[in-house]
């Protein structure tokens, strides 16, 4: 009897991993501002990342990094589309930056992170 329960549990785990629902997979970035590798010539204070599914805004965040140091932790706006993290930041000085995002799925199952590199060029 004990063997059959273990066997059923193993079969169930295998079936769940094989037929994992879409929300258990990684969240994909669909769009962003700035775009990856963008060179920005005009000052901008708006940043966003659009994902392929709704995310948990309360447990997600955006930050700006330069040379491995945190420049600004951005406060995401909650009144936006369910799949978009949007925030405003002060105007950045010329240089190379990373827009770092961390999101949690709505099911609270996974936390996914990523970086979007971009450059602010000197104004003429």
GIUR-V535227 format. One record per residue. N is the residue number from 1. RES is the residue in three letters. BURIAL is 1 if it has 24 or more other C-alpha atoms within 12 Angstrom, else 0. Layout:
# GIUR-V535227
N:RES:BURIAL + N:RES:BURIAL
This chain:
# GIUR-V535227
1:UNK:0 + 2:UNK:0 + 3:UNK:0 + 4:UNK:0 + 5:UNK:0 + 6:UNK:0 + 7:UNK:0 + 8:UNK:0 + 9:UNK:0 + 10:UNK:0 + 11:UNK:0 + 12:UNK:0 + 13:UNK:0 + 14:UNK:0 + 15:UNK:0 + 16:UNK:0 + 17:UNK:0 + 18:UNK:0 + 19:UNK:0 + 20:UNK:0 + 21:UNK:0 + 22:UNK:0 + 23:UNK:0 + 24:UNK:0 + 25:UNK:0 + 26:UNK:0 + 27:UNK:1 + 28:UNK:1 + 29:UNK:1 + 30:UNK:0 + 31:UNK:0 + 32:UNK:1 + 33:UNK:1 + 34:UNK:1 + 35:UNK:0 + 36:UNK:1 + 37:UNK:0 + 38:UNK:0 + 39:UNK:0 + 40:UNK:1 + 41:UNK:0 + 42:UNK:0 + 43:UNK:0 + 44:UNK:0 + 45:UNK:0 + 46:UNK:1 + 47:UNK:1 + 48:UNK:1 + 49:UNK:1 + 50:UNK:1 + 51:UNK:1 + 52:UNK:0 + 53:UNK:1 + 54:UNK:1 + 55:UNK:1 + 56:UNK:1 + 57:UNK:1 + 58:UNK:0 + 59:UNK:0 + 60:UNK:1 + 61:UNK:1 + 62:UNK:1 + 63:UNK:1 + 64:UNK:1 + 65:UNK:1 + 66:UNK:1 + 67:UNK:0 + 68:UNK:0 + 69:UNK:0 + 70:UNK:0 + 71:UNK:0 + 72:UNK:0 + 73:UNK:0 + 74:UNK:1 + 75:UNK:1 + 76:UNK:1 + 77:UNK:1 + 78:UNK:0 + 79:UNK:0 + 80:UNK:0 + 81:UNK:0 + 82:UNK:1 + 83:UNK:1 + 84:UNK:1 + 85:UNK:1 + 86:UNK:1 + 87:UNK:1 + 88:UNK:0 + 89:UNK:1 + 90:UNK:0 + 91:UNK:0 + 92:UNK:1 + 93:UNK:0 + 94:UNK:0 + 95:UNK:0 + 96:UNK:1 + 97:UNK:1 + 98:UNK:1 + 99:UNK:1 + 100:UNK:1 + 101:UNK:1 + 102:UNK:1 + 103:UNK:1 + 104:UNK:1 + 105:UNK:1 + 106:UNK:0 + 107:UNK:0 + 108:UNK:0 + 109:UNK:0 + 110:UNK:0 + 111:UNK:1 + 112:UNK:1 + 113:UNK:0 + 114:UNK:1 + 115:UNK:1 + 116:UNK:1 + 117:UNK:1 + 118:UNK:1 + 119:UNK:1 + 120:UNK:1 + 121:UNK:0 + 122:UNK:0 + 123:UNK:0 + 124:UNK:0
